[in-house]
């Protein structure tokens, strides 16, 4: 991470989690990540969250706004990840169809070549026809060579016929596969369009949410952001109170350190639906690019990352692992150590560091199996 990005990350964590008793807060994890010195889990700094506003019209209004916006963004993120997954499946199916077409074409050319050779053999036999094999044997100056050649010719003809038969069946099978693949592509494309329609409808609601948020006065916007932060802090505090960090003391792998370095260097960049960098990201776009920078290709969406990557127990989590959130696996962040993650939260927010327990954790996955130092 560059010095400016590091400072932004440290300021962000310090502002959110504070400093108590002269000890640095979780921002220590960011410094360790930046210097490549991630080690065991330090004691997590805990602070009592700021008190919620006293009951009143303004407080209730802001809380209703917060819940409405949060619900809309959660729904939109799920719809976007579903669409991204559907689009990825369509692209993979398109590649399969292209590969099948190339294989069919190669089989067709091979079949044509063998048929030409078989035709040439048949023509040669026709041209030399009319003399019984017994006569050819008697007239041959070398009967043994004649018998040997006749046997080889017969075997050659049988081999050619066998290969032609196999290729004919292969070509037929491949064409059937291609038809099935095309039908599958049509199904996937129809599903992608449905997901896209759902995403567009959700985005209409998101526009309404943005409009609602934009109508708030500057002070109300600040209070709304603080309310969001306090809710995240309450969830993080509860997670820390469970004693979970006492069991987590693992180090990052070399690839994990590279992925962390990339992810934390993106701090401050805007969240954009479907973005995979380098200037903007969505949640899974950030984790995808981070691990690509470390030399590891992982699935595009948080759902596929959860489905395909090896899962690890929470107590075995180490920096660089991906924390999957919500029951539908619609959000993902990268664990930094000391109870913190880096993630791209939602539209209107930037890549930032927050508590790993600030959202409901579904589970943890590990993109690499490389042992830690």
Order of alpha helices (4+ residues) and beta strands (2+ residues): alpha-alpha-alpha-alpha-alpha-alpha-alpha-alpha-alpha-beta-beta-beta-beta-beta-beta
